[in-house]
Amino acid sequence: MASTEARGQLVELGPADLPEALALSLSAAWNQNEADWRTMLALGRGWGMRAAGADGRQTLAASTLVIPYGEAFAWVSMVLVLPAFRRRGYASLLLRHALAALRAQGRAAVLDATPAGYAVYLQEGFAPHWGFRRHRREAARGGETSPAGRAGAGTAAPGASRPLAESDWPGVLALDCPAFGADREALLRSLAQRLPQAARVVERDGRIAGFVLGRDGREAAQLGPLLADDPAVASNLLADALAAIEGPVCLDLAERHDALLPLLQSHGFVFQRPFTRMVLGAPTPPGDPSRIVLVAGPELG
């Protein structure tokens, strides 16, 4: 699909566009790598604006993605414009194109807005609901031990986490689906393969009481989602996953779980920026976010 606009050409994105798509997120200093873009395009649909640069060559100047989750809603993400092509209306054009596609499908639109995008989404009719904050750790601090080291060889502390097993998936989905508001098994399984050392669960009374996943990123590993029944489960999962990652890590902590900030600070995390979850076409965000401690990332939900 392609249509000609007065200032560029609207095109549907595919695997051949991955190098230029990655250049878009790099220009914004975002953390996505090629695997992220490949996953989002495989799960959803993306559009871009192609336009001539100063050298006359056509380039991918802007992008927007939607990731459907079930029949009721889709995630809107990767609304990006190269610096040289800003203030031409490309972001608004692509966003409205994506929203029109979702309306035709009867799906609500959900997104996580940066402070820079918040006012734009308000003008498009999105309503704000709850927020989270990005925090980053540059490297593991000396003295941190692995989960096995803390528990002791051959032992498991009460409520301790353990590596995710194939048999855990029904329990993980039973916790995740009502909290997130849709089945996102394909995404979660993809993340579990990207950073397996961070994929952990807590089992309590024969059921999964919490889980955490992560993924590699362009500049830092991204930890999340993390869902938990209570703060103790969340703390165990967070500490154990962090102990398994040596390099830089970023994560997105839901505001309602700010009680975990001292734990993050003890691991060397510092605040970077806030995000706001916004919805168009539904009165409230999907699911019950009370158990969502870390989101998967603003581009994924």
ChimeraX commands (.cxc) that place a marker at each C-alpha (Angstrom):
marker #1 position 0.00,0.00,0.00 radius 0.5
marker #1 position 1.29,3.47,-0.83 radius 0.5
marker #1 position -0.29,6.86,-1.29 radius 0.5
marker #1 position 1.25,10.12,-2.41 radius 0.5
marker #1 position 1.00,13.10,-0.05 radius 0.5
marker #1 position 1.86,16.71,-0.86 radius 0.5
marker #1 position 5.07,16.49,1.14 radius 0.5
marker #1 position 5.99,12.84,0.90 radius 0.5
marker #1 position 4.75,9.33,0.32 radius 0.5
marker #1 position 2.85,7.30,2.91 radius 0.5
marker #1 position 4.00,3.68,2.79 radius 0.5
marker #1 position 3.40,0.52,4.76 radius 0.5
marker #1 position 6.50,-0.71,6.57 radius 0.5
marker #1 position 7.97,-4.17,6.16 radius 0.5
marker #1 position 11.17,-6.10,6.94 radius 0.5
marker #1 position 13.08,-4.29,4.19 radius 0.5
marker #1 position 12.57,-1.03,6.12 radius 0.5
marker #1 position 14.26,-2.26,9.32 radius 0.5
marker #1 position 17.61,-0.43,8.84 radius 0.5
marker #1 position 15.89,2.92,8.28 radius 0.5
marker #1 position 13.38,2.25,11.07 radius 0.5
marker #1 position 16.26,1.64,13.43 radius 0.5
marker #1 position 17.82,4.94,12.31 radius 0.5
marker #1 position 14.58,6.68,13.34 radius 0.5
marker #1 position 14.69,5.40,16.92 radius 0.5
marker #1 position 18.44,6.06,17.06 radius 0.5
marker #1 position 17.83,9.69,16.08 radius 0.5
marker #1 position 15.57,10.04,19.14 radius 0.5
marker #1 position 18.12,8.26,21.39 radius 0.5
marker #1 position 15.56,5.54,22.10 radius 0.5
marker #1 position 16.67,2.08,23.22 radius 0.5
marker #1 position 15.04,-0.12,20.56 radius 0.5
marker #1 position 17.24,-2.46,18.53 radius 0.5
marker #1 position 16.49,-4.30,15.31 radius 0.5
marker #1 position 14.92,-7.22,17.21 radius 0.5
marker #1 position 12.40,-4.80,18.75 radius 0.5
marker #1 position 11.40,-3.39,15.38 radius 0.5
marker #1 position 11.20,-6.87,13.86 radius 0.5
marker #1 position 8.96,-8.06,16.72 radius 0.5
marker #1 position 6.65,-5.05,16.52 radius 0.5
marker #1 position 6.22,-5.37,12.76 radius 0.5
marker #1 position 5.61,-9.12,13.09 radius 0.5
marker #1 position 2.92,-8.60,15.76 radius 0.5
marker #1 position 1.37,-5.47,14.29 radius 0.5
marker #1 position 1.43,-3.04,11.41 radius 0.5
marker #1 position 3.50,0.03,10.67 radius 0.5
marker #1 position 3.41,3.01,8.33 radius 0.5
marker #1 position 6.04,5.52,7.35 radius 0.5
marker #1 position 6.53,8.73,5.40 radius 0.5
marker #1 position 9.17,8.70,2.69 radius 0.5
marker #1 position 10.51,12.09,1.60 radius 0.5
marker #1 position 13.51,13.58,-0.16 radius 0.5
marker #1 position 16.30,14.84,2.04 radius 0.5
marker #1 position 18.65,17.74,1.41 radius 0.5
marker #1 position 20.70,15.52,-0.90 radius 0.5
marker #1 position 17.61,14.63,-2.91 radius 0.5
marker #1 position 17.61,10.99,-1.80 radius 0.5
marker #1 position 14.40,9.38,-0.54 radius 0.5
marker #1 position 14.50,8.33,3.10 radius 0.5
marker #1 position 12.17,7.02,5.77 radius 0.5
marker #1 position 11.42,10.31,7.51 radius 0.5
marker #1 position 8.73,9.26,10.02 radius 0.5
marker #1 position 6.98,6.20,11.43 radius 0.5
marker #1 position 3.98,4.96,13.41 radius 0.5
marker #1 position 3.14,1.43,14.56 radius 0.5
marker #1 position 0.05,-0.30,15.92 radius 0.5
marker #1 position 0.12,-3.65,17.75 radius 0.5
marker #1 position -3.32,-5.29,18.13 radius 0.5
marker #1 position -3.96,-7.09,21.41 radius 0.5
marker #1 position -7.11,-9.14,21.04 radius 0.5
marker #1 position -10.15,-7.62,19.37 radius 0.5
marker #1 position -10.77,-4.68,21.72 radius 0.5
marker #1 position -7.66,-2.51,21.51 radius 0.5
marker #1 position -4.26,-1.93,19.94 radius 0.5
marker #1 position -1.07,-0.27,21.08 radius 0.5
marker #1 position 0.12,2.81,19.22 radius 0.5
marker #1 position 3.86,3.35,19.31 radius 0.5
marker #1 position 7.05,4.46,17.57 radius 0.5
marker #1 position 5.65,7.85,16.54 radius 0.5
marker #1 position 8.97,9.20,15.31 radius 0.5
marker #1 position 10.26,11.83,12.89 radius 0.5
marker #1 position 13.86,12.40,11.82 radius 0.5
marker #1 position 15.09,15.81,13.07 radius 0.5
marker #1 position 15.57,17.15,9.52 radius 0.5
marker #1 position 11.91,16.44,8.68 radius 0.5
marker #1 position 10.15,17.78,11.75 radius 0.5
marker #1 position 7.44,20.46,11.62 radius 0.5
marker #1 position 6.05,19.13,8.35 radius 0.5
marker #1 position 3.05,17.40,9.92 radius 0.5
marker #1 position 4.33,13.88,9.26 radius 0.5
marker #1 position 3.73,12.59,12.81 radius 0.5
marker #1 position 0.15,13.87,12.90 radius 0.5
marker #1 position -0.58,12.49,9.42 radius 0.5
marker #1 position 0.70,9.03,10.30 radius 0.5
marker #1 position -1.00,9.01,13.70 radius 0.5
marker #1 position -4.35,9.90,12.18 radius 0.5
marker #1 position -3.89,7.26,9.49 radius 0.5
marker #1 position -3.24,4.63,12.18 radius 0.5
marker #1 position -6.20,5.78,14.30 radius 0.5
marker #1 position -8.51,5.63,11.28 radius 0.5
marker #1 position -7.41,2.02,10.68 radius 0.5
marker #1 position -8.17,1.14,14.30 radius 0.5
marker #1 position -11.57,2.83,14.20 radius 0.5
marker #1 position -12.45,0.80,11.11 radius 0.5
marker #1 position -11.63,-2.34,13.10 radius 0.5
marker #1 position -13.61,-1.21,16.14 radius 0.5
marker #1 position -10.50,-1.13,18.31 radius 0.5
marker #1 position -9.65,1.42,20.98 radius 0.5
marker #1 position -6.17,2.99,20.84 radius 0.5
marker #1 position -3.82,2.91,23.83 radius 0.5
marker #1 position -0.39,4.51,24.10 radius 0.5
marker #1 position 2.24,5.66,26.56 radius 0.5
marker #1 position 3.04,9.32,25.97 radius 0.5
marker #1 position 6.33,11.07,26.56 radius 0.5
marker #1 position 6.11,14.62,27.93 radius 0.5
marker #1 position 6.86,15.90,24.40 radius 0.5
marker #1 position 3.98,13.96,22.87 radius 0.5
marker #1 position 1.41,14.42,25.65 radius 0.5
marker #1 position -0.18,17.63,24.32 radius 0.5
marker #1 position -0.33,16.23,20.78 radius 0.5
marker #1 position -2.26,13.18,21.95 radius 0.5
marker #1 position -4.61,15.31,24.03 radius 0.5
marker #1 position -5.49,17.25,20.87 radius 0.5
marker #1 position -6.25,13.98,19.08 radius 0.5
marker #1 position -8.74,13.05,21.80 radius 0.5
marker #1 position -6.67,10.74,24.00 radius 0.5
marker #1 position -7.43,10.86,27.73 radius 0.5
marker #1 position -4.72,10.38,30.41 radius 0.5
marker #1 position -5.15,7.75,33.11 radius 0.5
marker #1 position -2.01,6.62,34.96 radius 0.5
marker #1 position 1.71,6.99,34.72 radius 0.5
marker #1 position 5.06,5.31,35.10 radius 0.5
marker #1 position 8.67,6.45,35.21 radius 0.5
marker #1 position 11.78,5.29,33.39 radius 0.5
marker #1 position 14.80,4.54,35.59 radius 0.5
marker #1 position 18.26,3.42,34.49 radius 0.5
marker #1 position 21.23,1.68,36.08 radius 0.5
marker #1 position 24.57,1.91,34.30 radius 0.5
marker #1 position 26.15,-1.27,35.70 radius 0.5
marker #1 position 25.73,-3.80,38.49 radius 0.5
marker #1 position 27.25,-2.69,41.76 radius 0.5
marker #1 position 29.93,-4.72,43.47 radius 0.5
marker #1 position 28.62,-7.16,46.04 radius 0.5
marker #1 position 25.41,-8.06,44.21 radius 0.5
marker #1 position 24.90,-11.81,44.17 radius 0.5
marker #1 position 22.94,-14.12,41.96 radius 0.5
marker #1 position 19.62,-15.56,43.14 radius 0.5
marker #1 position 21.29,-18.93,43.67 radius 0.5
marker #1 position 24.02,-17.30,45.73 radius 0.5
marker #1 position 21.54,-15.53,48.01 radius 0.5
marker #1 position 19.44,-18.65,48.59 radius 0.5
marker #1 position 22.41,-20.92,49.13 radius 0.5
marker #1 position 23.27,-24.06,47.23 radius 0.5
marker #1 position 20.38,-26.51,47.07 radius 0.5
marker #1 position 17.98,-24.27,49.02 radius 0.5
marker #1 position 15.20,-21.85,48.17 radius 0.5
marker #1 position 14.12,-19.04,50.45 radius 0.5
marker #1 position 10.36,-18.67,51.03 radius 0.5
marker #1 position 8.88,-16.66,48.18 radius 0.5
marker #1 position 12.15,-16.78,46.25 radius 0.5
marker #1 position 12.03,-16.59,42.48 radius 0.5
marker #1 position 13.23,-19.30,40.12 radius 0.5
marker #1 position 13.89,-19.46,36.37 radius 0.5
marker #1 position 10.84,-19.54,34.12 radius 0.5
marker #1 position 10.00,-23.04,32.88 radius 0.5
marker #1 position 7.86,-24.09,29.91 radius 0.5
marker #1 position 5.30,-25.53,32.31 radius 0.5
marker #1 position 4.86,-22.08,33.91 radius 0.5
marker #1 position 3.26,-20.47,30.85 radius 0.5
marker #1 position -0.38,-21.24,31.70 radius 0.5
marker #1 position 0.14,-19.67,35.13 radius 0.5
marker #1 position 1.98,-16.67,33.70 radius 0.5
marker #1 position -0.84,-16.00,31.24 radius 0.5
marker #1 position -3.48,-16.49,33.94 radius 0.5
marker #1 position -1.82,-13.63,35.85 radius 0.5
marker #1 position -1.03,-11.45,32.84 radius 0.5
marker #1 position -4.22,-11.56,30.77 radius 0.5
marker #1 position -6.64,-9.99,33.29 radius 0.5
marker #1 position -4.02,-7.44,34.37 radius 0.5
marker #1 position -3.04,-6.32,30.89 radius 0.5
marker #1 position -6.50,-6.78,29.42 radius 0.5
marker #1 position -5.68,-9.19,26.58 radius 0.5
marker #1 position -3.72,-12.29,25.70 radius 0.5
marker #1 position -0.19,-11.29,24.68 radius 0.5
marker #1 position 1.43,-14.71,24.79 radius 0.5
marker #1 position 3.30,-14.22,21.51 radius 0.5
marker #1 position 4.98,-11.08,22.84 radius 0.5
marker #1 position 5.83,-12.57,26.24 radius 0.5
marker #1 position 7.35,-15.71,24.72 radius 0.5
marker #1 position 9.45,-13.54,22.43 radius 0.5
marker #1 position 10.76,-11.54,25.38 radius 0.5
marker #1 position 11.55,-14.68,27.37 radius 0.5
marker #1 position 13.91,-15.76,24.58 radius 0.5
marker #1 position 15.61,-12.37,24.32 radius 0.5
marker #1 position 16.98,-12.20,27.89 radius 0.5
marker #1 position 16.49,-15.67,29.40 radius 0.5
marker #1 position 18.54,-14.99,32.53 radius 0.5
marker #1 position 15.98,-12.37,33.57 radius 0.5
marker #1 position 12.92,-14.58,32.96 radius 0.5
marker #1 position 11.84,-15.61,36.45 radius 0.5
marker #1 position 8.71,-16.54,38.36 radius 0.5
marker #1 position 7.54,-16.81,41.96 radius 0.5
marker #1 position 5.26,-19.74,42.74 radius 0.5
marker #1 position 2.98,-19.69,45.77 radius 0.5
marker #1 position 0.36,-22.24,46.81 radius 0.5
marker #1 position 0.62,-24.01,43.48 radius 0.5
marker #1 position 0.11,-20.93,41.30 radius 0.5
marker #1 position 2.27,-18.26,39.69 radius 0.5
marker #1 position 2.19,-15.24,42.01 radius 0.5
marker #1 position 4.52,-13.13,39.90 radius 0.5
marker #1 position 6.81,-13.12,36.89 radius 0.5
marker #1 position 9.40,-10.89,35.24 radius 0.5
marker #1 position 10.83,-10.85,31.72 radius 0.5
marker #1 position 13.34,-8.67,29.91 radius 0.5
marker #1 position 15.03,-8.09,26.58 radius 0.5
marker #1 position 18.25,-6.83,25.09 radius 0.5
marker #1 position 18.32,-3.24,23.86 radius 0.5
marker #1 position 20.46,-0.95,21.74 radius 0.5
marker #1 position 22.06,0.77,24.76 radius 0.5
marker #1 position 20.75,-1.14,27.78 radius 0.5
marker #1 position 18.77,-4.22,28.70 radius 0.5
marker #1 position 15.09,-3.49,29.32 radius 0.5
marker #1 position 13.49,-5.19,32.32 radius 0.5
marker #1 position 9.74,-5.73,32.16 radius 0.5
marker #1 position 7.00,-6.62,32.26 radius 0.5
marker #1 position 6.93,-7.52,35.93 radius 0.5
marker #1 position 3.59,-8.52,37.45 radius 0.5
marker #1 position 3.14,-9.56,41.07 radius 0.5
marker #1 position 0.45,-10.32,43.62 radius 0.5
marker #1 position 2.10,-8.21,46.33 radius 0.5
marker #1 position 5.16,-6.03,47.08 radius 0.5
marker #1 position 7.19,-8.90,48.56 radius 0.5
marker #1 position 6.86,-10.95,45.38 radius 0.5
marker #1 position 7.70,-7.89,43.29 radius 0.5
marker #1 position 10.82,-7.15,45.35 radius 0.5
marker #1 position 12.11,-10.70,45.04 radius 0.5
marker #1 position 11.58,-10.79,41.30 radius 0.5
marker #1 position 13.16,-7.40,40.76 radius 0.5
marker #1 position 16.23,-8.10,42.89 radius 0.5
marker #1 position 16.83,-11.52,41.35 radius 0.5
marker #1 position 16.44,-10.34,37.77 radius 0.5
marker #1 position 18.77,-7.40,38.34 radius 0.5
marker #1 position 21.41,-9.66,39.89 radius 0.5
marker #1 position 21.43,-11.68,36.66 radius 0.5
marker #1 position 22.25,-8.68,34.43 radius 0.5
marker #1 position 25.72,-7.15,34.54 radius 0.5
marker #1 position 25.47,-4.19,32.17 radius 0.5
marker #1 position 23.20,-1.17,31.86 radius 0.5
marker #1 position 19.51,-1.75,32.58 radius 0.5
marker #1 position 16.44,0.43,32.17 radius 0.5
marker #1 position 12.95,-0.24,33.48 radius 0.5
marker #1 position 9.57,1.48,33.66 radius 0.5
marker #1 position 8.09,1.49,37.17 radius 0.5
marker #1 position 4.36,2.13,37.59 radius 0.5
marker #1 position 3.73,5.08,39.90 radius 0.5
marker #1 position 1.50,3.03,42.20 radius 0.5
marker #1 position 4.55,0.89,43.02 radius 0.5
marker #1 position 6.86,3.73,44.04 radius 0.5
marker #1 position 7.48,1.84,47.30 radius 0.5
marker #1 position 10.11,-0.05,45.27 radius 0.5
marker #1 position 12.14,3.11,44.66 radius 0.5
marker #1 position 14.51,2.50,47.62 radius 0.5
marker #1 position 15.33,-0.92,46.16 radius 0.5
marker #1 position 16.04,0.62,42.77 radius 0.5
marker #1 position 18.19,3.32,44.31 radius 0.5
marker #1 position 20.17,0.72,46.23 radius 0.5
marker #1 position 21.00,-0.86,42.86 radius 0.5
marker #1 position 22.16,2.46,41.42 radius 0.5
marker #1 position 19.08,3.40,39.38 radius 0.5
marker #1 position 18.37,7.04,38.59 radius 0.5
marker #1 position 15.20,8.62,37.22 radius 0.5
marker #1 position 15.15,9.51,33.51 radius 0.5
marker #1 position 11.66,10.57,32.38 radius 0.5
marker #1 position 7.93,10.03,32.96 radius 0.5
marker #1 position 5.28,8.50,30.70 radius 0.5
marker #1 position 1.48,8.74,30.75 radius 0.5
marker #1 position -0.86,5.95,29.69 radius 0.5
marker #1 position -3.56,7.41,27.46 radius 0.5
marker #1 position -6.64,5.94,25.78 radius 0.5
marker #1 position -8.85,6.87,22.83 radius 0.5
marker #1 position -12.10,5.04,22.10 radius 0.5
marker #1 position -12.66,3.51,25.55 radius 0.5
marker #1 position -13.52,5.03,28.95 radius 0.5
marker #1 position -10.56,3.46,30.75 radius 0.5
marker #1 position -7.39,1.54,29.90 radius 0.5
marker #1 position -7.85,-2.21,29.43 radius 0.5
marker #1 position -7.29,-4.67,32.23 radius 0.5
marker #1 position -6.57,-4.17,35.92 radius 0.5
marker #1 position -3.17,-2.50,36.26 radius 0.5
marker #1 position -2.90,-2.97,40.04 radius 0.5
marker #1 position -0.55,-5.96,39.57 radius 0.5
marker #1 position 1.55,-4.32,36.84 radius 0.5
marker #1 position 4.79,-3.27,38.54 radius 0.5
marker #1 position 6.97,-2.78,35.45 radius 0.5
marker #1 position 5.45,-2.29,32.01 radius 0.5
marker #1 position 7.01,-4.05,29.04 radius 0.5
marker #1 position 8.00,-0.66,27.64 radius 0.5
marker #1 position 6.09,2.29,26.18 radius 0.5
marker #1 position 6.32,0.79,22.70 radius 0.5
marker #1 position 4.81,-2.56,23.82 radius 0.5
marker #1 position 2.46,-1.86,26.72 radius 0.5
marker link #1:1,2 radius 0.2
marker link #1:2,3 radius 0.2
marker link #1:3,4 radius 0.2
marker link #1:4,5 radius 0.2
marker link #1:5,6 radius 0.2
marker link #1:6,7 radius 0.2
marker link #1:7,8 radius 0.2
marker link #1:8,9 radius 0.2
marker link #1:9,10 radius 0.2
marker link #1:10,11 radius 0.2
marker link #1:11,12 radius 0.2
marker link #1:12,13 radius 0.2
marker link #1:13,14 radius 0.2
marker link #1:14,15 radius 0.2
marker link #1:15,16 radius 0.2
marker link #1:16,17 radius 0.2
marker link #1:17,18 radius 0.2
marker link #1:18,19 radius 0.2
marker link #1:19,20 radius 0.2
marker link #1:20,21 radius 0.2
marker link #1:21,22 radius 0.2
marker link #1:22,23 radius 0.2
marker link #1:23,24 radius 0.2
marker link #1:24,25 radius 0.2
marker link #1:25,26 radius 0.2
marker link #1:26,27 radius 0.2
marker link #1:27,28 radius 0.2
marker link #1:28,29 radius 0.2
marker link #1:29,30 radius 0.2
marker link #1:30,31 radius 0.2
marker link #1:31,32 radius 0.2
marker link #1:32,33 radius 0.2
marker link #1:33,34 radius 0.2
marker link #1:34,35 radius 0.2
marker link #1:35,36 radius 0.2
marker link #1:36,37 radius 0.2
marker link #1:37,38 radius 0.2
marker link #1:38,39 radius 0.2
marker link #1:39,40 radius 0.2
marker link #1:40,41 radius 0.2
marker link #1:41,42 radius 0.2
marker link #1:42,43 radius 0.2
marker link #1:43,44 radius 0.2
marker link #1:44,45 radius 0.2
marker link #1:45,46 radius 0.2
marker link #1:46,47 radius 0.2
marker link #1:47,48 radius 0.2
marker link #1:48,49 radius 0.2
marker link #1:49,50 radius 0.2
marker link #1:50,51 radius 0.2
marker link #1:51,52 radius 0.2
marker link #1:52,53 radius 0.2
marker link #1:53,54 radius 0.2
marker link #1:54,55 radius 0.2
marker link #1:55,56 radius 0.2
marker link #1:56,57 radius 0.2
marker link #1:57,58 radius 0.2
marker link #1:58,59 radius 0.2
marker link #1:59,60 radius 0.2
marker link #1:60,61 radius 0.2
marker link #1:61,62 radius 0.2
marker link #1:62,63 radius 0.2
marker link #1:63,64 radius 0.2
marker link #1:64,65 radius 0.2
marker link #1:65,66 radius 0.2
marker link #1:66,67 radius 0.2
marker link #1:67,68 radius 0.2
marker link #1:68,69 radius 0.2
marker link #1:69,70 radius 0.2
marker link #1:70,71 radius 0.2
marker link #1:71,72 radius 0.2
marker link #1:72,73 radius 0.2
marker link #1:73,74 radius 0.2
marker link #1:74,75 radius 0.2
marker link #1:75,76 radius 0.2
marker link #1:76,77 radius 0.2
marker link #1:77,78 radius 0.2
marker link #1:78,79 radius 0.2
marker link #1:79,80 radius 0.2
marker link #1:80,81 radius 0.2
marker link #1:81,82 radius 0.2
marker link #1:82,83 radius 0.2
marker link #1:83,84 radius 0.2
marker link #1:84,85 radius 0.2
marker link #1:85,86 radius 0.2
marker link #1:86,87 radius 0.2
marker link #1:87,88 radius 0.2
marker link #1:88,89 radius 0.2
marker link #1:89,90 radius 0.2
marker link #1:90,91 radius 0.2
marker link #1:91,92 radius 0.2
marker link #1:92,93 radius 0.2
marker link #1:93,94 radius 0.2
marker link #1:94,95 radius 0.2
marker link #1:95,96 radius 0.2
marker link #1:96,97 radius 0.2
marker link #1:97,98 radius 0.2
marker link #1:98,99 radius 0.2
marker link #1:99,100 radius 0.2
marker link #1:100,101 radius 0.2
marker link #1:101,102 radius 0.2
marker link #1:102,103 radius 0.2
marker link #1:103,104 radius 0.2
marker link #1:104,105 radius 0.2
marker link #1:105,106 radius 0.2
marker link #1:106,107 radius 0.2
marker link #1:107,108 radius 0.2
marker link #1:108,109 radius 0.2
marker link #1:109,110 radius 0.2
marker link #1:110,111 radius 0.2
marker link #1:111,112 radius 0.2
marker link #1:112,113 radius 0.2
marker link #1:113,114 radius 0.2
marker link #1:114,115 radius 0.2
marker link #1:115,116 radius 0.2
marker link #1:116,117 radius 0.2
marker link #1:117,118 radius 0.2
marker link #1:118,119 radius 0.2
marker link #1:119,120 radius 0.2
marker link #1:120,121 radius 0.2
marker link #1:121,122 radius 0.2
marker link #1:122,123 radius 0.2
marker link #1:123,124 radius 0.2
marker link #1:124,125 radius 0.2
marker link #1:125,126 radius 0.2
marker link #1:126,127 radius 0.2
marker link #1:127,128 radius 0.2
marker link #1:128,129 radius 0.2
marker link #1:129,130 radius 0.2
marker link #1:130,131 radius 0.2
marker link #1:131,132 radius 0.2
marker link #1:132,133 radius 0.2
marker link #1:133,134 radius 0.2
marker link #1:134,135 radius 0.2
marker link #1:135,136 radius 0.2
marker link #1:136,137 radius 0.2
marker link #1:137,138 radius 0.2
marker link #1:138,139 radius 0.2
marker link #1:139,140 radius 0.2
marker link #1:140,141 radius 0.2
marker link #1:141,142 radius 0.2
marker link #1:142,143 radius 0.2
marker link #1:143,144 radius 0.2
marker link #1:144,145 radius 0.2
marker link #1:145,146 radius 0.2
marker link #1:146,147 radius 0.2
marker link #1:147,148 radius 0.2
marker link #1:148,149 radius 0.2
marker link #1:149,150 radius 0.2
marker link #1:150,151 radius 0.2
marker link #1:151,152 radius 0.2
marker link #1:152,153 radius 0.2
marker link #1:153,154 radius 0.2
marker link #1:154,155 radius 0.2
marker link #1:155,156 radius 0.2
marker link #1:156,157 radius 0.2
marker link #1:157,158 radius 0.2
marker link #1:158,159 radius 0.2
marker link #1:159,160 radius 0.2
marker link #1:160,161 radius 0.2
marker link #1:161,162 radius 0.2
marker link #1:162,163 radius 0.2
marker link #1:163,164 radius 0.2
marker link #1:164,165 radius 0.2
marker link #1:165,166 radius 0.2
marker link #1:166,167 radius 0.2
marker link #1:167,168 radius 0.2
marker link #1:168,169 radius 0.2
marker link #1:169,170 radius 0.2
marker link #1:170,171 radius 0.2
marker link #1:171,172 radius 0.2
marker link #1:172,173 radius 0.2
marker link #1:173,174 radius 0.2
marker link #1:174,175 radius 0.2
marker link #1:175,176 radius 0.2
marker link #1:176,177 radius 0.2
marker link #1:177,178 radius 0.2
marker link #1:178,179 radius 0.2
marker link #1:179,180 radius 0.2
marker link #1:180,181 radius 0.2
marker link #1:181,182 radius 0.2
marker link #1:182,183 radius 0.2
marker link #1:183,184 radius 0.2
marker link #1:184,185 radius 0.2
marker link #1:185,186 radius 0.2
marker link #1:186,187 radius 0.2
marker link #1:187,188 radius 0.2
marker link #1:188,189 radius 0.2
marker link #1:189,190 radius 0.2
marker link #1:190,191 radius 0.2
marker link #1:191,192 radius 0.2
marker link #1:192,193 radius 0.2
marker link #1:193,194 radius 0.2
marker link #1:194,195 radius 0.2
marker link #1:195,196 radius 0.2
marker link #1:196,197 radius 0.2
marker link #1:197,198 radius 0.2
marker link #1:198,199 radius 0.2
marker link #1:199,200 radius 0.2
marker link #1:200,201 radius 0.2
marker link #1:201,202 radius 0.2
marker link #1:202,203 radius 0.2
marker link #1:203,204 radius 0.2
marker link #1:204,205 radius 0.2
marker link #1:205,206 radius 0.2
marker link #1:206,207 radius 0.2
marker link #1:207,208 radius 0.2
marker link #1:208,209 radius 0.2
marker link #1:209,210 radius 0.2
marker link #1:210,211 radius 0.2
marker link #1:211,212 radius 0.2
marker link #1:212,213 radius 0.2
marker link #1:213,214 radius 0.2
marker link #1:214,215 radius 0.2
marker link #1:215,216 radius 0.2
marker link #1:216,217 radius 0.2
marker link #1:217,218 radius 0.2
marker link #1:218,219 radius 0.2
marker link #1:219,220 radius 0.2
marker link #1:220,221 radius 0.2
marker link #1:221,222 radius 0.2
marker link #1:222,223 radius 0.2
marker link #1:223,224 radius 0.2
marker link #1:224,225 radius 0.2
marker link #1:225,226 radius 0.2
marker link #1:226,227 radius 0.2
marker link #1:227,228 radius 0.2
marker link #1:228,229 radius 0.2
marker link #1:229,230 radius 0.2
marker link #1:230,231 radius 0.2
marker link #1:231,232 radius 0.2
marker link #1:232,233 radius 0.2
marker link #1:233,234 radius 0.2
marker link #1:234,235 radius 0.2
marker link #1:235,236 radius 0.2
marker link #1:236,237 radius 0.2
marker link #1:237,238 radius 0.2
marker link #1:238,239 radius 0.2
marker link #1:239,240 radius 0.2
marker link #1:240,241 radius 0.2
marker link #1:241,242 radius 0.2
marker link #1:242,243 radius 0.2
marker link #1:243,244 radius 0.2
marker link #1:244,245 radius 0.2
marker link #1:245,246 radius 0.2
marker link #1:246,247 radius 0.2
marker link #1:247,248 radius 0.2
marker link #1:248,249 radius 0.2
marker link #1:249,250 radius 0.2
marker link #1:250,251 radius 0.2
marker link #1:251,252 radius 0.2
marker link #1:252,253 radius 0.2
marker link #1:253,254 radius 0.2
marker link #1:254,255 radius 0.2
marker link #1:255,256 radius 0.2
marker link #1:256,257 radius 0.2
marker link #1:257,258 radius 0.2
marker link #1:258,259 radius 0.2
marker link #1:259,260 radius 0.2
marker link #1:260,261 radius 0.2
marker link #1:261,262 radius 0.2
marker link #1:262,263 radius 0.2
marker link #1:263,264 radius 0.2
marker link #1:264,265 radius 0.2
marker link #1:265,266 radius 0.2
marker link #1:266,267 radius 0.2
marker link #1:267,268 radius 0.2
marker link #1:268,269 radius 0.2
marker link #1:269,270 radius 0.2
marker link #1:270,271 radius 0.2
marker link #1:271,272 radius 0.2
marker link #1:272,273 radius 0.2
marker link #1:273,274 radius 0.2
marker link #1:274,275 radius 0.2
marker link #1:275,276 radius 0.2
marker link #1:276,277 radius 0.2
marker link #1:277,278 radius 0.2
marker link #1:278,279 radius 0.2
marker link #1:279,280 radius 0.2
marker link #1:280,281 radius 0.2
marker link #1:281,282 radius 0.2
marker link #1:282,283 radius 0.2
marker link #1:283,284 radius 0.2
marker link #1:284,285 radius 0.2
marker link #1:285,286 radius 0.2
marker link #1:286,287 radius 0.2
marker link #1:287,288 radius 0.2
marker link #1:288,289 radius 0.2
marker link #1:289,290 radius 0.2
marker link #1:290,291 radius 0.2
marker link #1:291,292 radius 0.2
marker link #1:292,293 radius 0.2
marker link #1:293,294 radius 0.2
marker link #1:294,295 radius 0.2
marker link #1:295,296 radius 0.2
marker link #1:296,297 radius 0.2
marker link #1:297,298 radius 0.2
marker link #1:298,299 radius 0.2
marker link #1:299,300 radius 0.2
marker link #1:300,301 radius 0.2
view
